[in-house]
Amino acid sequence: MKKYQDAVKYIKNIIIDTTPKIGIVLGSGLGLMTEKIEDKIVIPYSSIPNFPISTVDGHDGNLIIGTIGNNSVIAMQGRFHFYEGYSMEEVTFPIRVMKLLGVEYLFVSNAAGGLNPEYKVGDLMIIEDHINFFPGNPLRGKNEDSFGPRFPDMSKTYCPKLINKALEIGRHENIKLKKGIYIGSSGPTLETPAEYKLFRLFGADATGMSTIPEIIVAHHCGISCFGISVITNESAIPFSGSTSTIEEVKTNAAAAEPKLTTILLNLIEQI
Ligand code: HPA
């Protein structure tokens, strides 16, 4: 708790009386949203006590505090992935800092491989539920009761109201949205054909290497969560000989980003 509090104290000294209501964590190649934040205050991760530092290519490491519409937001420019070697506690450290700063809603995006054969590259999938296939859980260990219960209910992890609102926005903006199940695993390897097949048998629609740790910790401490995946590669046909590369993931994420930004901006403005 002291570690979180020291980080919070440092940030509060900079943002003074701003209370961010909405936390934003953006996926690889999906950072455009941060340009839409007004009256920005930028705080490098490296300056914040106890904050991990982002190492992956193409990710800057800053907290950005500002406004979108009438709402005060705090966005992570660069997230921490488990595959980079961070512990679950480090990956989710910023989420608890956000909670202590006053955040009530968390919006998370990610790049994901499509498992559902109906999904095409560039599709957006609202995360309706998830399967935690990471080799761990961020809540393992002594429970911090002031954040939430030992055994959190996970039956409505992704806020149904936010999901419905996003679907409404999609209809209004003429942006097609899928709704499905995200399975998250450690990475950094992309899935073998046999793993894709297994994930599909599990009932998952998309697969990635992030989001689940942050969502578990946010949900545990009572933050309303919304997650959305950009389908950056199709993984639906195991043993077809098709391959997925990280270059493909990056290019396709950038192409779908404007649609994603429209959905998230509208959703945040309507809170
Ligand atoms: N697998 C895992 N993570 C990913 C993928 C994938 O196919 N695409 C983007 N992130």
Boltz pocket constraint, residues with backbone or C-beta under 6 A from the ligand:
constraints:
  - pocket:
      binder: B
      contacts: [[A, 111], [A, 112], [A, 113], [A, 114], [A, 189], [A, 190], [A, 191], [A, 207], [A, 208], [A, 209], [A, 230], [A, 232], [A, 233], [A, 235], [A, 244], [A, 249]]
      max_distance: 6.0
